[in-house]
């Protein structure tokens, strides 16, 4: 076969394979046997092996390719992947609707309801119709680039095209965006029930531990550095969101477009009233066991996109969406023991160790009892049979003791008011229900503080988990946080279980983590009553640690969600010389705090850009720069665009800009604009 004939055959084979892949993995409607499908793939592979220069990135043969990665790179989301606030009762949904009416000044008359898949959130970016990048949700603002693993999922198209028999005739602008622009798709990576059970069965046959639930398996698979591992796992993708520069009136239209682009997407249900939402929720709860995958509730979205945007965001969740969870599941088990756990702030929490039991697909072996009053309230004894519940299919808790099943062997939990780690006398601060260990040198406190400091939400030091930290502490190599940044490869050489290569990799991870943004630095410090969102608010308001030290409680109370208690606790922490000394020692050890750069402010505020041609730096960097200075980057030209930024070989957009009267900028012009 000559090259021209081979090229034509390759194109035909790719089209056929993609078509049958879509029928099988998205529509669940296969039209040919597995053997015939495999034969098509085998022929394509043979032709591409013969003519390797004809291989394209979106070829079906390229789903798994390349070497295993050393690590995943961090990527910032162009728009935050915000979380959804949960509610658990229909009455809470009615109160939410009343709240929306009050803040919007109008009755909300359209809602879109969709299944809440129990999976791992991810986003995909397609450029010029081809899968360019895939990332995890991460903390909502920054995720990990897991493109190599997401490419292995057969229900994720490697290239976009509008399918035949469209549900709606979409505007030409969408087709143009597929061909020339950028489209972002958001959804859940998950496993169906049969795939999960089959995978665990095969693990048991090999003598391996089964996974507790499908979500854990999905998350673990997507974070494998070797894409071949992910490719062997039965992962699927359900799309729920579309971000593209096209004018859509309803969120429900996004689901229609996603299906027309070749994604599996829940058709959902558009309704007009809260009563209809509740009816659908109850209907779904009754039929959820018949579904091939796990869901834990219903996502309810204000369908009108303009109204949704105007409602805005509160905290870390949009006001216009809620997750109405199904009633919690329950099971019975035995309390084998109650032990104390010391947190990084010294808070001592009683934890019930349970006879392992499965609940909503998850194996539960322990649960917090929160405080000692909770033990008294429940009347729980060691050896009791108890009812445990997963609230919203997430958090396990003991809800009831069954005293009628006692046989006399049960015993009371004895609280000796001493720290289980350092034996220091525990104290209970005034107006608190929590007992605390105030010993600053307590091994358990120190370990948990350091484990939090190196965790993903803080310095994110790869390879440095609690077990290795404990070894470093026991070896005398780490006593305080700054010691981590003073570690040398040679000092790690004799540490049990840590080879030369592992030691070198750890030092590299520490070196790369020295530079940290101000908000993540504040998270790392374990400030009292300050989580991720409050840390961002502090970084946004004060911009540097020096400015934070000068602030008074009143300055903190002016921030959203900062009450008097939080403000007082924060000021007390900042006034403690030991804490400021910790910050100074970290800086001396080489930690560099990146100053806060305000979002949506700056000299490009209100200006809209389109990029074209080959730029001297990656497009995502240019886009991030524009957005950090308050500008916006669109995918396609219109009269509302202020500037077309051009690189080499700008293509048809240059002519279009001139026709529309859009000002054209060279890179040199742009540098002058932002310098």
PESUL-V624721 format. One record per residue. SS is DSSP state (@ for helix, = for strand, . for the rest). PHI is phi in degrees with one decimal (NA if undefined). NEAR is the number of other ideal C-beta (glycine too) atoms within 12 Angstrom. Layout:
ss->SS phi->PHI near->NEAR
ss->SS phi->PHI near->NEAR
This chain:
ss->. phi->NA near->15
ss->. phi->-77.0 near->11
ss->@ phi->-63.2 near->15
ss->@ phi->-63.8 near->12
ss->@ phi->-64.5 near->15
ss->@ phi->-61.9 near->24
ss->@ phi->-61.8 near->21
ss->@ phi->-61.6 near->17
ss->@ phi->-66.3 near->24
ss->@ phi->-60.1 near->33
ss->@ phi->-60.5 near->21
ss->@ phi->-63.7 near->18
ss->@ phi->-63.8 near->30
ss->@ phi->-60.9 near->33
ss->@ phi->-60.9 near->21
ss->@ phi->-66.4 near->24
ss->@ phi->-64.2 near->36
ss->@ phi->-61.6 near->34
ss->@ phi->-63.3 near->27
ss->@ phi->-72.7 near->28
ss->@ phi->-63.3 near->36
ss->@ phi->-63.9 near->34
ss->@ phi->-61.8 near->23
ss->@ phi->-79.8 near->24
ss->@ phi->-90.0 near->32
ss->. phi->-107.5 near->30
ss->. phi->-90.8 near->20
ss->. phi->54.9 near->15
ss->. phi->-133.6 near->14
ss->. phi->-63.5 near->18
ss->. phi->-113.3 near->16
ss->. phi->-131.5 near->19
ss->. phi->-73.4 near->12
ss->@ phi->-59.9 near->14
ss->@ phi->-64.1 near->11
ss->@ phi->-67.2 near->17
ss->@ phi->-62.9 near->27
ss->@ phi->-63.3 near->18
ss->@ phi->-66.0 near->18
ss->@ phi->-62.7 near->29
ss->@ phi->-64.6 near->28
ss->@ phi->-64.8 near->18
ss->@ phi->-64.9 near->25
ss->@ phi->-61.7 near->33
ss->@ phi->-61.9 near->25
ss->@ phi->-63.8 near->19
ss->@ phi->-68.1 near->30
ss->@ phi->-70.1 near->28
ss->@ phi->-66.8 near->17
ss->@ phi->-74.3 near->20
ss->. phi->-127.2 near->23
ss->@ phi->-60.6 near->17
ss->@ phi->-72.6 near->13
ss->@ phi->-92.2 near->24
ss->. phi->-72.5 near->22
ss->. phi->-113.8 near->24
ss->. phi->-60.0 near->24
ss->. phi->-97.6 near->28
ss->. phi->-67.9 near->32
ss->@ phi->-56.5 near->37
ss->@ phi->-75.5 near->29
ss->@ phi->-99.9 near->28
ss->. phi->-63.1 near->35
ss->. phi->-121.3 near->26
ss->. phi->-159.4 near->25
ss->. phi->88.5 near->18
ss->. phi->-81.4 near->11
ss->. phi->-58.7 near->18
ss->. phi->-85.2 near->22
ss->. phi->-78.5 near->16
ss->. phi->-164.2 near->20
ss->. phi->-93.7 near->29
ss->. phi->-81.5 near->24
ss->= phi->-78.2 near->25
ss->= phi->-135.1 near->29
ss->= phi->-89.0 near->29
ss->. phi->-76.0 near->34
ss->. phi->-61.8 near->32
ss->. phi->-128.2 near->24
ss->. phi->-56.4 near->28
ss->. phi->-92.9 near->32
ss->. phi->-73.0 near->25
ss->= phi->-85.7 near->24
ss->. phi->-118.2 near->33
ss->. phi->-67.9 near->27
ss->= phi->-94.0 near->28
ss->= phi->-133.0 near->32
ss->. phi->-124.4 near->27
ss->. phi->-130.5 near->21
ss->@ phi->-55.4 near->27
ss->@ phi->-64.9 near->14
ss->@ phi->-63.7 near->24
ss->@ phi->-66.6 near->38
ss->@ phi->-64.1 near->22
ss->@ phi->-63.8 near->16
ss->@ phi->-61.8 near->37
ss->@ phi->-63.1 near->36
ss->@ phi->-64.1 near->16
ss->@ phi->-61.8 near->22
ss->@ phi->-63.3 near->34
ss->@ phi->-63.7 near->20
ss->@ phi->-67.8 near->15
ss->@ phi->-80.8 near->19
ss->@ phi->-95.6 near->23
ss->. phi->76.5 near->11
ss->. phi->-151.6 near->17
ss->. phi->-77.3 near->18
ss->. phi->-78.6 near->37
ss->. phi->-112.1 near->20
ss->. phi->-149.0 near->32
ss->= phi->-127.3 near->41
ss->= phi->-117.0 near->39
ss->= phi->-110.5 near->41
ss->= phi->-139.8 near->39
ss->= phi->-65.4 near->39
ss->= phi->-95.5 near->40
ss->= phi->-70.0 near->39
ss->. phi->-88.0 near->38
ss->. phi->-142.1 near->38
ss->= phi->-112.2 near->40
ss->= phi->-69.8 near->39
ss->= phi->-148.2 near->46
ss->= phi->-132.0 near->42
ss->= phi->-120.0 near->48
ss->= phi->-117.5 near->36
ss->= phi->-110.2 near->39
ss->= phi->-117.3 near->29
ss->. phi->50.6 near->23
ss->. phi->84.5 near->28
ss->= phi->-111.0 near->27
ss->= phi->-61.9 near->38
ss->= phi->-101.3 near->30
ss->= phi->-155.7 near->34
ss->= phi->-130.9 near->41
ss->= phi->-144.8 near->40
ss->= phi->-78.0 near->39
ss->. phi->-68.3 near->32
ss->. phi->61.9 near->32
ss->. phi->-91.5 near->32
ss->. phi->98.5 near->28
ss->. phi->-112.9 near->30
ss->= phi->-132.5 near->28
ss->= phi->-121.1 near->34
ss->= phi->-114.7 near->34
ss->= phi->-75.4 near->31
ss->. phi->-118.0 near->40
ss->@ phi->-53.3 near->37
ss->@ phi->-59.5 near->35
ss->@ phi->-82.1 near->42
ss->@ phi->-66.1 near->45
ss->. phi->-63.3 near->38
ss->. phi->-77.7 near->36
ss->. phi->-81.6 near->45
ss->. phi->-71.9 near->32
ss->. phi->-87.8 near->39
ss->. phi->-101.1 near->43
ss->. phi->-64.5 near->40
ss->. phi->-79.4 near->35
ss->= phi->-142.8 near->33
ss->. phi->-100.2 near->39
ss->. phi->-159.5 near->26
ss->. phi->-75.6 near->30
ss->. phi->-76.2 near->24
ss->. phi->-69.6 near->11
ss->. phi->67.1 near->10
ss->. phi->-60.7 near->18
ss->. phi->-69.4 near->19
ss->. phi->-144.9 near->19
ss->. phi->-84.0 near->13
ss->. phi->-80.7 near->27
ss->. phi->-63.5 near->20
ss->@ phi->-59.5 near->14
ss->@ phi->-59.5 near->23
ss->@ phi->-65.6 near->34
ss->@ phi->-61.8 near->24
ss->@ phi->-65.2 near->26
ss->@ phi->-65.9 near->33
ss->@ phi->-63.3 near->35
ss->@ phi->-75.9 near->24
ss->@ phi->-122.1 near->29
ss->. phi->-108.9 near->33
ss->= phi->-132.0 near->36
ss->= phi->-131.4 near->44
ss->= phi->-113.3 near->32
ss->= phi->-120.9 near->41
ss->= phi->-118.2 near->40
ss->= phi->-173.3 near->42
ss->= phi->-118.7 near->45
ss->= phi->-88.3 near->46
ss->= phi->-149.8 near->43
ss->. phi->-125.1 near->40
ss->. phi->-79.6 near->30
ss->@ phi->-63.8 near->25
ss->@ phi->-64.8 near->17
ss->@ phi->-62.5 near->29
ss->@ phi->-66.9 near->33
ss->@ phi->-64.7 near->22
ss->@ phi->-65.3 near->20
ss->@ phi->-63.6 near->29
ss->@ phi->-66.1 near->27
ss->@ phi->-59.9 near->15
ss->@ phi->-68.3 near->18
ss->@ phi->-65.6 near->19
ss->@ phi->-63.6 near->14
ss->@ phi->-62.7 near->11
ss->. phi->-88.3 near->11
ss->. phi->79.6 near->8
ss->. phi->-99.1 near->12
ss->. phi->-69.8 near->13
ss->. phi->-75.5 near->23
ss->. phi->-79.0 near->29
ss->. phi->-72.4 near->24
ss->. phi->-156.9 near->33
ss->@ phi->-60.3 near->41
ss->@ phi->-64.7 near->32
ss->@ phi->-60.9 near->28
ss->@ phi->-66.6 near->40
ss->@ phi->-61.6 near->41
ss->@ phi->-63.3 near->31
ss->@ phi->-65.1 near->26
ss->@ phi->-69.6 near->39
ss->@ phi->-69.3 near->44
ss->. phi->-100.0 near->32
ss->. phi->-80.8 near->27
ss->. phi->-74.4 near->24
ss->. phi->-99.6 near->21
ss->@ phi->-62.0 near->31
ss->@ phi->-66.3 near->21
ss->@ phi->-66.6 near->21
ss->@ phi->-61.9 near->36
ss->@ phi->-65.6 near->25
ss->. phi->-89.0 near->21
ss->. phi->-109.1 near->36
ss->. phi->-78.1 near->32
ss->. phi->-80.5 near->44
ss->= phi->-134.3 near->40
ss->= phi->-136.2 near->42
ss->= phi->-116.1 near->44
ss->= phi->-83.4 near->44
ss->= phi->-135.4 near->42
ss->= phi->-142.9 near->41
ss->= phi->-127.9 near->38
ss->= phi->-120.6 near->32
ss->. phi->-151.8 near->36
ss->. phi->-81.7 near->30
ss->. phi->-132.6 near->27
ss->. phi->-85.7 near->18
ss->. phi->-113.6 near->28
ss->. phi->-92.5 near->20
ss->= phi->-125.3 near->26
ss->@ phi->-64.1 near->37
ss->@ phi->-58.8 near->34
ss->@ phi->-65.1 near->31
ss->@ phi->-59.7 near->39
ss->@ phi->-64.6 near->37
ss->@ phi->-63.6 near->30
ss->@ phi->-64.2 near->38
ss->@ phi->-58.7 near->44
ss->@ phi->-67.1 near->33
ss->@ phi->-68.1 near->30
ss->. phi->-84.6 near->37
ss->. phi->106.8 near->36
ss->. phi->-95.9 near->39
ss->. phi->-78.4 near->39
ss->= phi->-145.4 near->35
ss->. phi->-63.7 near->33
ss->. phi->-64.0 near->20
ss->. phi->61.1 near->33
ss->= phi->-151.2 near->26
ss->= phi->-89.9 near->27
ss->= phi->-133.9 near->29
ss->. phi->-108.7 near->21
ss->. phi->-132.1 near->20
ss->@ phi->-65.3 near->33
ss->@ phi->-59.0 near->16
ss->@ phi->-67.3 near->24
ss->@ phi->-60.5 near->39
ss->@ phi->-64.9 near->27
ss->@ phi->-61.0 near->22
ss->@ phi->-66.7 near->32
ss->@ phi->-59.6 near->39
ss->@ phi->-67.8 near->21
ss->@ phi->-62.0 near->19
ss->@ phi->-69.1 near->30
ss->@ phi->-62.0 near->26
ss->@ phi->-67.1 near->14
ss->@ phi->-102.9 near->16
ss->@ phi->-61.4 near->28
ss->@ phi->-67.0 near->16
ss->@ phi->-80.7 near->12
ss->. phi->-69.2 near->22
ss->. phi->-80.9 near->24
ss->. phi->-135.2 near->36
ss->. phi->-88.4 near->36
ss->= phi->-127.9 near->37
ss->= phi->-121.8 near->39
ss->= phi->163.6 near->38
ss->= phi->-125.5 near->41
ss->= phi->-91.3 near->43
ss->= phi->-114.7 near->46
ss->= phi->-120.7 near->42
ss->= phi->-64.5 near->41
ss->. phi->-72.0 near->32
ss->= phi->-70.0 near->28
ss->@ phi->-65.8 near->27
ss->@ phi->-65.7 near->19
ss->@ phi->-63.7 near->30
ss->@ phi->-57.5 near->30
ss->@ phi->-62.9 near->20
ss->@ phi->-67.2 near->19
ss->@ phi->-68.0 near->29
ss->. phi->75.6 near->18
ss->= phi->-127.5 near->22
ss->= phi->-126.1 near->21
ss->. phi->63.1 near->22
ss->. phi->-120.7 near->25
ss->= phi->-134.3 near->24
ss->= phi->-64.7 near->33
ss->. phi->-68.2 near->29
ss->. phi->-87.3 near->35
ss->= phi->-146.7 near->39
ss->= phi->-142.0 near->39
ss->= phi->-106.6 near->35
ss->= phi->-88.8 near->41
ss->= phi->-79.8 near->35
ss->. phi->-74.4 near->34
ss->. phi->-55.2 near->22
ss->. phi->-64.4 near->25
ss->= phi->-88.8 near->31
ss->= phi->-130.1 near->23
ss->= phi->-154.8 near->29
ss->= phi->-110.2 near->24
ss->= phi->-158.2 near->32
ss->= phi->-115.6 near->31
ss->= phi->-85.6 near->41
ss->= phi->-79.4 near->25
ss->= phi->-166.4 near->23
ss->= phi->-128.4 near->34
ss->= phi->-124.0 near->25
ss->= phi->-92.1 near->36
ss->= phi->-124.2 near->29
ss->= phi->-101.2 near->34
ss->. phi->-89.2 near->28
ss->. phi->-70.8 near->31
ss->. phi->-92.6 near->29
ss->. phi->92.3 near->34
ss->= phi->-63.3 near->33
ss->= phi->-104.7 near->42
ss->= phi->-120.4 near->33
ss->= phi->-75.4 near->36
ss->= phi->-122.5 near->29
ss->= phi->-85.1 near->37
ss->= phi->-93.9 near->26
ss->= phi->-110.0 near->35
ss->= phi->-65.1 near->22
ss->= phi->-52.5 near->19
ss->= phi->-142.6 near->30
ss->= phi->-87.4 near->21
ss->= phi->-143.0 near->30
ss->. phi->54.0 near->34
ss->. phi->83.1 near->31
ss->= phi->-119.5 near->28
ss->= phi->-84.3 near->24
ss->= phi->-104.9 near->36
ss->= phi->-120.8 near->22
ss->= phi->-157.9 near->26
ss->= phi->-154.0 near->37
ss->= phi->-73.9 near->28
ss->. phi->-101.8 near->39
ss->. phi->69.7 near->25
ss->. phi->-157.3 near->24
ss->@ phi->-75.2 near->29
ss->@ phi->-63.6 near->18
ss->@ phi->-65.2 near->25
ss->@ phi->-63.4 near->30
ss->@ phi->-67.8 near->18
ss->@ phi->-62.1 near->16
ss->@ phi->-76.9 near->29
ss->. phi->69.1 near->21
ss->. phi->-82.6 near->38
ss->. phi->-119.8 near->30
ss->= phi->-68.5 near->26
ss->. phi->103.2 near->28
ss->. phi->-68.5 near->37
ss->= phi->-89.6 near->28
ss->= phi->-132.2 near->39
ss->= phi->-98.3 near->30
ss->= phi->-112.6 near->41
ss->= phi->-137.4 near->27
ss->= phi->-105.7 near->32
ss->= phi->-72.8 near->26
ss->. phi->65.2 near->27
ss->. phi->60.5 near->33
ss->. phi->-125.6 near->26
ss->= phi->-98.2 near->23
ss->= phi->-79.2 near->35
ss->= phi->-153.8 near->30
ss->= phi->-84.0 near->41
ss->= phi->-109.4 near->25
ss->= phi->-161.0 near->22
ss->= phi->-97.5 near->30
ss->. phi->-107.1 near->25
ss->@ phi->-63.8 near->18
ss->@ phi->-66.2 near->9
ss->@ phi->-97.7 near->20
ss->. phi->-70.7 near->20
ss->. phi->-118.4 near->14
ss->. phi->98.5 near->10
ss->. phi->-86.7 near->14
ss->. phi->-68.9 near->24
ss->= phi->-139.3 near->17
ss->. phi->-70.7 near->16
ss->. phi->-80.6 near->27
ss->. phi->-103.2 near->15
ss->. phi->-96.9 near->23
ss->. phi->-92.3 near->15
ss->. phi->59.3 near->18
ss->= phi->-126.9 near->20
ss->. phi->-64.3 near->29
ss->. phi->-68.3 near->25
ss->. phi->-95.8 near->26
ss->. phi->-114.4 near->23
ss->. phi->64.5 near->17
ss->. phi->-69.8 near->25
ss->= phi->-62.9 near->17
ss->. phi->-81.9 near->30
ss->= phi->-125.5 near->19
ss->. phi->-122.1 near->21
ss->. phi->-58.3 near->19
ss->. phi->-59.2 near->8
ss->. phi->68.3 near->8
ss->. phi->-120.8 near->19
ss->. phi->-98.3 near->21
ss->. phi->-95.5 near->27
ss->= phi->-88.2 near->32
ss->= phi->-133.1 near->31
ss->. phi->-95.7 near->36
ss->. phi->-99.2 near->22
ss->. phi->-73.7 near->22
ss->. phi->-64.4 near->22
ss->. phi->-100.2 near->20
ss->. phi->-58.2 near->30
ss->@ phi->-58.2 near->25
ss->@ phi->-66.8 near->34
ss->@ phi->-60.6 near->31
ss->@ phi->-61.7 near->34
ss->@ phi->-62.3 near->32
ss->@ phi->-69.6 near->29
ss->@ phi->-62.9 near->35
ss->@ phi->-69.4 near->37
ss->@ phi->-63.4 near->32
ss->@ phi->-68.5 near->31
ss->@ phi->-60.7 near->39
ss->. phi->-94.7 near->36
ss->. phi->-71.7 near->26
ss->. phi->-61.2 near->28
ss->. phi->-78.3 near->31
ss->. phi->-113.9 near->34
ss->. phi->-75.0 near->38
ss->. phi->53.7 near->33
ss->. phi->-90.6 near->38
ss->. phi->-65.5 near->29
ss->. phi->84.2 near->27
ss->. phi->-114.6 near->39
ss->. phi->-99.2 near->21
ss->@ phi->-57.0 near->21
ss->@ phi->-64.9 near->17
ss->@ phi->-68.3 near->33
ss->@ phi->-58.5 near->34
ss->@ phi->-62.1 near->24
ss->@ phi->-63.6 near->23
ss->@ phi->-64.5 near->38
ss->@ phi->-67.3 near->31
ss->@ phi->-63.0 near->17
ss->. phi->-81.0 near->21
ss->. phi->78.2 near->13
ss->. phi->-84.6 near->29
ss->. phi->-132.0 near->35
ss->. phi->-117.6 near->24
ss->. phi->-126.7 near->27
ss->@ phi->-58.3 near->42
ss->@ phi->-66.4 near->26
ss->@ phi->-60.5 near->27
ss->@ phi->-59.8 near->41
ss->. phi->-83.5 near->34
ss->. phi->-108.4 near->24
ss->. phi->-64.3 near->38
ss->. phi->-120.0 near->18
ss->@ phi->-58.5 near->23
ss->@ phi->-66.1 near->13
ss->@ phi->-73.7 near->20
ss->@ phi->-90.2 near->31
ss->. phi->-57.3 near->20
ss->. phi->-88.4 near->17
ss->. phi->-74.3 near->28
ss->. phi->-59.9 near->16
ss->. phi->81.4 near->15
ss->. phi->-122.1 near->26
ss->. phi->-78.2 near->15
ss->@ phi->-60.8 near->15
ss->@ phi->-65.8 near->15
ss->@ phi->-62.8 near->22
ss->@ phi->-64.4 near->28
ss->@ phi->-61.8 near->21
ss->@ phi->-64.1 near->23
ss->@ phi->-65.1 near->37
ss->@ phi->-63.0 near->29
ss->@ phi->-62.7 near->21
ss->@ phi->-62.4 near->27
ss->@ phi->-65.3 near->37
ss->@ phi->-60.2 near->24
ss->@ phi->-72.0 near->23
ss->@ phi->-90.4 near->35
ss->. phi->-61.0 near->27
ss->= phi->-90.3 near->21
ss->= phi->-142.2 near->35
ss->= phi->-70.8 near->33
ss->@ phi->-59.5 near->33
ss->@ phi->-66.3 near->38
ss->@ phi->-68.9 near->35
ss->@ phi->-62.6 near->39
ss->@ phi->-65.0 near->40
ss->@ phi->-63.2 near->32
ss->@ phi->-61.5 near->39
ss->. phi->-75.3 near->38
ss->. phi->57.2 near->33
ss->. phi->-59.6 near->38
ss->. phi->-64.6 near->30
ss->. phi->63.7 near->25
ss->. phi->-117.1 near->33
ss->. phi->-102.0 near->24
ss->@ phi->-62.5 near->29
ss->@ phi->-67.8 near->30
ss->@ phi->-66.3 near->29
ss->@ phi->-61.8 near->37
ss->@ phi->-66.4 near->33
ss->@ phi->-63.5 near->32
ss->@ phi->-64.1 near->41
ss->@ phi->-63.3 near->34
ss->@ phi->-68.9 near->26
ss->@ phi->-83.1 near->25
ss->@ phi->-111.9 near->30
ss->. phi->68.2 near->24
ss->. phi->-152.9 near->24
ss->@ phi->-67.7 near->32
ss->@ phi->-61.5 near->17
ss->@ phi->-67.3 near->20
ss->@ phi->-65.2 near->36
ss->@ phi->-62.2 near->22
ss->@ phi->-82.1 near->15
ss->. phi->-71.6 near->26
ss->. phi->-106.2 near->18
ss->@ phi->-52.1 near->22
ss->@ phi->-61.0 near->14
ss->@ phi->-64.4 near->21
ss->@ phi->-71.4 near->34
ss->@ phi->-65.1 near->21
ss->. phi->-73.2 near->18
ss->. phi->-81.2 near->27
ss->. phi->-59.0 near->19
ss->. phi->69.5 near->22
ss->. phi->-101.0 near->30
ss->. phi->-89.4 near->17
ss->@ phi->-64.1 near->15
ss->@ phi->-64.6 near->19
ss->@ phi->-64.1 near->25
ss->@ phi->-61.6 near->28
ss->@ phi->-67.3 near->21
ss->@ phi->-64.0 near->25
ss->@ phi->-66.8 near->37
ss->@ phi->-64.0 near->28
ss->@ phi->-63.3 near->20
ss->@ phi->-63.9 near->30
ss->@ phi->-69.0 near->33
ss->@ phi->-86.7 near->18
ss->. phi->-82.1 near->19
ss->@ phi->-59.2 near->13
ss->@ phi->-64.7 near->18
ss->@ phi->-73.1 near->28
ss->@ phi->-67.3 near->19
ss->@ phi->-65.5 near->16
ss->@ phi->-58.9 near->32
ss->@ phi->-62.3 near->31
ss->@ phi->-62.4 near->20
ss->@ phi->-67.9 near->21
ss->@ phi->-62.8 near->31
ss->@ phi->-66.7 near->22
ss->@ phi->-62.1 near->18
ss->. phi->-80.7 near->24
ss->. phi->107.1 near->21
ss->. phi->-72.7 near->34
ss->= phi->-116.3 near->20
ss->= phi->-91.4 near->29
ss->= phi->-79.7 near->18
ss->. phi->-59.8 near->20
ss->. phi->-68.6 near->28
ss->. phi->-112.8 near->22
ss->. phi->-61.4 near->20
ss->. phi->-81.9 near->25
ss->. phi->58.6 near->17
ss->. phi->-132.7 near->17
ss->. phi->122.6 near->19
ss->. phi->-73.0 near->18
ss->. phi->-102.3 near->28
ss->. phi->-57.1 near->18
ss->. phi->85.2 near->17
ss->. phi->-95.7 near->28
ss->= phi->-114.3 near->28
ss->= phi->-119.3 near->41
ss->= phi->-126.5 near->42
ss->= phi->-107.0 near->44
ss->= phi->-150.3 near->38
ss->. phi->79.6 near->24
ss->= phi->-90.5 near->17
ss->. phi->-88.5 near->27
ss->. phi->-76.2 near->18
ss->. phi->-136.1 near->17
ss->. phi->-53.8 near->17
ss->@ phi->-58.8 near->29
ss->@ phi->-63.9 near->25
ss->@ phi->-67.9 near->17
ss->@ phi->-64.4 near->32
ss->@ phi->-63.0 near->30
ss->@ phi->-60.9 near->22
ss->@ phi->-63.2 near->30
ss->@ phi->-60.3 near->36
ss->@ phi->-69.1 near->31
ss->@ phi->-66.7 near->25
ss->. phi->-99.2 near->27
ss->. phi->97.1 near->22
ss->. phi->-84.2 near->33
ss->= phi->-133.8 near->27
ss->= phi->-112.6 near->34
ss->= phi->-103.7 near->35
ss->. phi->-92.4 near->35
ss->. phi->-136.6 near->37
ss->. phi->-82.7 near->38
ss->. phi->-158.8 near->23
ss->. phi->-68.1 near->16
ss->. phi->-81.4 near->19
ss->. phi->-80.3 near->30
ss->. phi->-87.1 near->28
ss->= phi->-141.0 near->35
ss->= phi->-106.0 near->38
ss->= phi->-90.2 near->43
ss->= phi->-111.5 near->34
ss->. phi->-109.8 near->25
ss->= phi->-73.0 near->13
ss->. phi->50.0 near->12
ss->. phi->-69.2 near->26
ss->. phi->77.5 near->21
ss->@ phi->-69.7 near->19
ss->@ phi->-64.1 near->32
ss->@ phi->-64.2 near->26
ss->@ phi->-63.6 near->16
ss->@ phi->-63.0 near->24
ss->@ phi->-63.2 near->30
ss->@ phi->-63.6 near->16
ss->@ phi->-68.3 near->15
ss->@ phi->-84.9 near->21
ss->. phi->80.7 near->16
ss->. phi->-80.7 near->29
ss->= phi->-69.4 near->24
ss->= phi->-100.1 near->30
ss->= phi->-114.1 near->33
ss->. phi->-83.1 near->22
ss->@ phi->-62.6 near->26
ss->@ phi->-64.9 near->15
ss->@ phi->-60.5 near->17
ss->@ phi->-65.3 near->30
ss->@ phi->-61.0 near->16
ss->@ phi->-65.5 near->11
ss->@ phi->-64.1 near->23
ss->@ phi->-98.2 near->24
ss->. phi->-77.3 near->10
